[in-house]
Amino acid sequence: MKKDMEKAFNDHLNAEFFSAYLYLSMANYFAAVNLDGMAAWMRVQSEEERAHGMKFVDFINDRDGRVALQKIDQPPVEWESPLAAFQEAYEHECSISAKINQLVDLSNKHSDHAAHNFLQWFVSEQVEEEATALRIVEQLKRVGDNAVGLMIIDQQLGARTPAAAPAG
């Protein structure tokens, strides 16, 4: 693995771990405002992002690179509303998509087919991540300040369960 690829992958694994921190912070915000379904949804999201970071750790190690863990920035702890939190989650996923695209570009520059192949899973995953967050944002916009609507969305989001771990 070329050194600039190794650095870029290390930087990105830090971004994935920050995502886990961000969503865990959002989970705690939702728990504090008694939106337990949204809190549960964000906890699952946090764990998913941690797993994404671990995929990068494993890939770097498998390619005889060196994992260099970095400081994880502190995420916000308060949001103006559930809509504001999910809007930030959507914008964050868009920024992660842009970072993945930059990694794909770098893998193409180096003709690093293994990295390119590895990253394709993340390209597809980001389409799903953005679509899911945007759908929740649009639902929250639709219900506005309607408490019943907010409770229905909270209940629906609370039904999310962690994805099954891949076999192997």
N, C-alpha and C positions, 0 to 999 in steps of 0.2 A: 504494500500500500504506500503510495507516494506520501511524503510528509505533509503536503498541503491538503491532501484528501484526509489524512489522519486528523489533522487539526480541525478541518471543517466538520468531520464526523464527531469529534469530541465537543466542538461548539454546539452541534445540533443535539447531542445527547443531553447537554446542559439545558437546552431549550425544552426538551421533552420532560426533564425532571422539574423545570420551572412550571411547565403546564400542570404537572401533578400537584405541585404546591399551590398553584393558582386555584385549581378546582377543589382542593381540600379546603382552602380558605373560603371559597364560595360555599362549600358544604357547611362550614361552621357558621357563616353568615345566615344561611337559610335555617339552620337549626336554632339560631338565636332569635329569629323572627317567627318561629313556630311553623315553618313550611317544611315539614319533615320529609315529604315526598321529594321535593327539590333537593333537600340535603342528601337524601339517599342516592338520588340520580347523580349528583356531583361527586359523591364518594366513589361510586362505580367509575365515573369518568376519570377521577384522580388515579385510581388503580390501573385503569387502561393506559393512561399516559405514562405511568411508571413502567408498565410492561413495554411500552414503545421505547422508552429510554434503555431498558435492558436489552432489547433487540440490537440497539446500536452498540452497547457494551460487548455483547456476544460477537457481533460482526467484526468489530475492531480486533478483538482477541483472536478470532478465527483467521483473520488476515495477517496475523503476526504483527499487529500494530500495538500501540501502547495507549491504554485508556488513561486519560488525565482528567480526573474529576475537578470541577471548578466550583467556585462559590455560587450558590443559588440565591438570586435576589429575593428579597421579601416581597410577597404579593400584597395587594390591598387587602383590607379586612372588612371594609364597609362598602356598601353600594346603596344608591339612592332608592332602588326598588328591585324587585325580581327581574323586571324588564331590563334595567340597566346592567345587572349582573349577566344575564344571558346575552345581551348585546355585546358586552365585553368578551364573553366566551366566543361568540361568533367572530368578532374582529380578531381575536387571538388565533382562532383556527385558520383564518385567512392568512395571518402572518406566518403561521407554521407551514401552510401550503407553499407560500413564497420561498421559505427557507428550503423546503424539500426540492422545489423546482431548481433552486440554485445548486443544490447538491447533484441533481441529475445533470445539469449543465456541466458541472465540474467533472463528473464521471465520464461524460461524453468527451470532454476536452482531453482527458487522459486515456481514452479508449479503455476505461476500466469497466469491463463487461460484468464482472461480479458485483461491483458496487451499483452499476446501472440496474441489474436484475434485482438486487436487494431492495433498491429504492422504489421499484415499481409497486410493491405492496403498499408502501406509504403514499404514493401518488393516488392510488385507488381509495385508500383509507381516508385521505383528506377530503375527497369528494363527499364521502359519507359523513364525515365529521362536520363539514361546513353545512351540508344540507340539513342535518339533524338540528344543529344550533339555530339555523335560520328559521326552520319550521317552528321551533319553540318561541323564538322572538316574535314571529308573525302571530302566533296564537296569543301571546301575552299582549301584543298591541291590540288585537281584536277584543279581548276582554276588558282592557283598560282597568278602571278602578272597580269593576264588578267583583265583589267578594266571592260570590258563588262560582263565577267563571274561574277565578284564581284557585279556589279550592278544588275544582274539577281537574284543572291542569296539574296541580300539586299531587292529587291522587293518582293521576295517570303516570306522571313521572316517577312516582314512588314504586310503580310496578316493575321498573327496570331491574333486571338481574344481571350479574356479571356474565360476560361471555365465557363459554366453556374454553378451557385451556386447550391449545392444539395438541394433538397426539404426538408422541415422539419423545 
